[in-house]
Amino acid sequence: MSIVTGGANNIGKEIVKQLSDNGSTVIIFDIDKPEEKILNNYSNVYTYNIDVTNHQEVRETIREVISRFGEINNLVNCVGGSTTTRVKDTSPEDFRENIELNLETAFFVTRSALPSLKKTSGSVVFISSINEVFGGFSETAYSIAKAGLPVLARDLTSEYADDGVRFNVVRLGTIIGENP
């Protein structure tokens, strides 16, 4: 079973399709509802409309999903986005929102899934951005948050390698999403 955060739209939706096409039962965690055609065309895709920034809701939903579908084999932390532009225009609230959405959710969703991932020697993928490496795209808070993902993956690898859990970061270029 695979969980994809942010799986209702854009890159997450395509990841859901690929996992489903390869035979995985896929659980979407997203505040948005996926297109009906995704749910109608893929009998092994299920949606939990949750706010992944709500850590208690994430923990409870992961317990429910495991109870219903079995242990987690794959976790794709794809939820993310940018709410800021230039440093001078970034309020403290904007900065915190970017860190929460792009880094904190990956940490807490992964932490909640780890007991199950250890049982399956599962895999975790963090979807990041070239902004983490290059910056300079006038999205400083977003870039800082994404830069934390490789550090998180390395630390998790050092803690959980003996349990067979794998952690990877995929850096994507800029996309023009369905919901810009």
C-alpha positions in Angstrom: 0.0 0.0 0.0 1.2 3.5 -0.9 0.3 6.9 0.6 0.8 10.0 -1.5 0.4 13.4 0.3 -0.7 16.1 -2.1 -1.9 13.4 -4.5 -5.1 15.1 -5.8 -3.4 17.5 -8.3 -0.4 18.2 -10.4 2.7 16.0 -9.8 1.0 14.1 -7.0 -1.8 13.0 -9.2 0.7 11.6 -11.8 2.5 9.8 -9.0 -0.8 8.3 -7.9 -1.5 7.1 -11.5 1.9 5.5 -11.8 1.7 3.7 -8.5 -1.8 2.5 -9.3 -0.8 1.3 -12.7 2.0 -0.7 -11.1 -0.5 -2.5 -8.9 -0.3 -0.6 -5.6 -3.3 0.3 -3.5 -2.9 4.1 -3.3 -4.1 6.3 -0.6 -4.3 10.0 -1.3 -3.9 12.4 1.6 -5.0 15.8 0.4 -7.1 18.8 1.4 -8.4 18.9 -2.2 -10.5 16.2 -3.8 -9.1 14.4 -6.8 -10.8 14.5 -10.1 -13.7 12.0 -10.4 -12.0 10.3 -13.3 -9.1 9.3 -11.2 -11.4 7.7 -8.7 -13.6 6.1 -11.4 -10.7 4.9 -13.6 -8.6 3.5 -10.7 -10.3 1.0 -8.5 -7.3 0.8 -6.2 -7.2 4.5 -5.3 -8.8 5.9 -2.2 -8.9 9.4 -0.9 -8.7 10.8 2.6 -9.5 14.5 2.6 -7.3 15.7 5.4 -5.1 18.6 6.2 -1.6 17.2 6.5 -0.5 20.2 8.6 -2.8 18.8 11.3 -0.5 16.3 13.0 -3.1 14.7 15.1 -5.4 14.1 12.1 -2.4 12.6 10.2 -1.6 10.1 13.1 -5.3 9.1 13.4 -5.7 8.7 9.6 -2.6 6.7 9.2 -3.8 4.3 12.0 -7.2 4.0 10.2 -5.6 3.4 6.8 -3.3 0.7 8.2 -6.3 -1.0 9.8 -8.2 -0.9 6.6 -5.6 -1.6 3.9 -2.6 -3.1 5.7 1.0 -1.9 6.3 2.6 0.9 4.3 5.1 0.0 1.6 5.6 3.4 0.1 5.2 7.0 1.3 5.5 9.9 -1.1 5.7 13.2 0.5 4.5 15.4 -2.4 2.4 18.0 -0.7 3.9 21.5 -1.1 3.7 24.9 -2.7 4.9 28.4 -2.3 3.0 31.3 -0.8 5.7 33.9 -1.0 7.8 35.9 -3.4 10.7 38.2 -2.4 12.3 38.3 1.1 11.1 41.9 1.6 7.5 40.8 0.9 7.6 37.7 3.2 5.7 38.1 6.4 6.5 35.9 9.4 3.2 34.1 8.8 4.1 33.5 5.2 7.5 32.1 6.2 6.0 29.8 8.8 3.4 28.6 6.4 6.0 27.6 3.8 8.1 25.7 6.4 5.0 24.0 7.7 3.7 22.9 4.3 6.9 22.0 2.6 9.1 20.6 5.5 7.1 20.1 8.7 4.4 17.9 7.0 7.1 15.7 5.5 8.7 15.2 8.9 5.5 14.4 10.8 3.8 12.3 8.2 6.9 10.2 7.8 7.3 9.9 11.6 3.7 8.7 11.9 4.3 6.1 9.1 7.6 4.8 10.3 6.4 2.0 12.5 4.5 0.5 9.6 7.4 1.2 7.1 9.8 -0.6 9.4 7.5 -3.7 9.2 7.6 -3.7 5.3 11.2 -2.3 4.9 9.4 0.4 3.0 10.4 3.4 0.9 9.9 7.1 1.5 10.3 9.7 -1.3 10.4 13.4 -0.6 9.5 15.6 -3.5 11.7 18.6 -3.5 12.7 21.3 -5.9 15.7 22.6 -7.7 15.1 25.7 -5.6 16.6 23.8 -2.7 20.0 23.8 -4.5 20.0 27.0 -6.5 17.6 29.4 -4.8 17.3 32.7 -6.6 13.8 32.3 -7.8 12.4 34.9 -5.4 10.8 32.2 -3.3 13.2 32.2 -0.3 10.9 30.6 2.3 10.0 27.9 -0.1 13.6 27.2 -1.0 14.7 27.1 2.6 11.9 24.6 3.4 12.8 22.4 0.4 16.5 22.5 1.4 15.6 20.8 4.6 14.3 17.7 2.9 17.7 16.2 1.9 18.9 16.7 5.5 15.8 15.0 6.8 16.3 12.1 4.4 20.0 11.7 5.4 19.1 11.7 9.1 16.3 9.2 8.7 18.6 7.0 6.7 21.1 7.0 9.5 18.4 6.1 12.0 16.4 3.5 10.0 18.8 1.9 7.5 19.2 -1.1 9.8 15.4 -1.5 9.6 15.5 -1.6 5.8 13.6 1.6 5.3 14.9 3.7 2.3 14.7 7.5 1.9 15.1 9.4 -1.3 14.7 13.0 -2.4 13.6 13.8 -6.0 14.4 17.4 -7.0 11.9 18.7 -9.7 12.1 21.8 -11.8 9.5 24.5 -11.9 6.1 23.4 -13.1 3.0 25.3 -14.1 0.4 23.4 -12.2 -3.3 22.9 -12.7 -4.1 25.2 -9.8 -1.5 28.0 -10.1 
